[in-house]
Amino acid sequence: MTSSEHLQTSKPLHRGRIWFVLAACCTGLFALNVVSRLLFIKQGIAVWRVNDVGEFLLVLVAMAFFVAGLLIAEEHPD
């Protein structure tokens, strides 16, 4: 197998990476929201935060992006 044949048959390393990045961003926003809620409860610092429905939607979207990334990364061309 020549090097050009190897390059054509190998999987790209970045396949599905954008979906994982989006999932990580949503998870980071969720964690930031949890920290802001804890600051409000413990210290009384009023900062903008997402309500319970928003937290649920952040986690749901993060899971959807993560699953999409997994499906794209594991996709096998037939």
N, C-alpha and C positions, 0 to 999 in steps of 0.2 A: 504494500500500500504506500503510495507516494504521499508527500506532505500535502499536496493539493487535494487528494482524495480524502485524507484524514480531516482536513478543514471543512470539507463539504458534508461529511457524515457525522461530525461531532455536534452535540447539542450546544446551543448558545448558553453561556453561563448566566446571562441576565434574563432568561425566560421567566416571566412572572414576577420579576423583582419589583416592578412598579406597584403591583397589587400589595406586596408585602410592605413596601414603604408607606402606602396609604393606610394599611392596617396599623402600622406602628404609629403613624401620626394620630389616628383616631384613639389608639390606646394611650398615647401620651396626653392628648387632650382630656381623656377621662381621668387619668392620674392627676393632672393639674387641677381638674375640677374637684376631685376628692380632697386634695391638699387645701384648696381655697375654702372648701366647706369646713374642714378641720380648723383652719385659722379663724373662721367666723365663730365656730362653736367654742373653741378654747380661749381665744384672745379677743374676740369681739370685733375683729377687723372685717369691715364690710367691703368685700370685693365682688365684682360681677361673677356669677356662676350659673351653671345650667341647672334647671330643675330636675326632678326625678325622671320625667318622661325624656328629657334631653339626654340624661345619663344612659337610659335604656337604649335610646337610638344610637348613641355613640358606640356602645358595646355591640349592638346589633350590626351596625355598619362595619365596624372593625372585624367582626367575625365573618361577615360576607366577603370583605376584601381578602381576608386571610384564606378562606376556602377557595376563592377565585384564583389566588396566587398558587395554591397547591394544585388545583386542577390544571392550570396552564403549565406549571412546571412539570407535571407528570404526564402531560399529553404526549402520546406516541404517534408519529405519522405512519400511516399504513400504506 
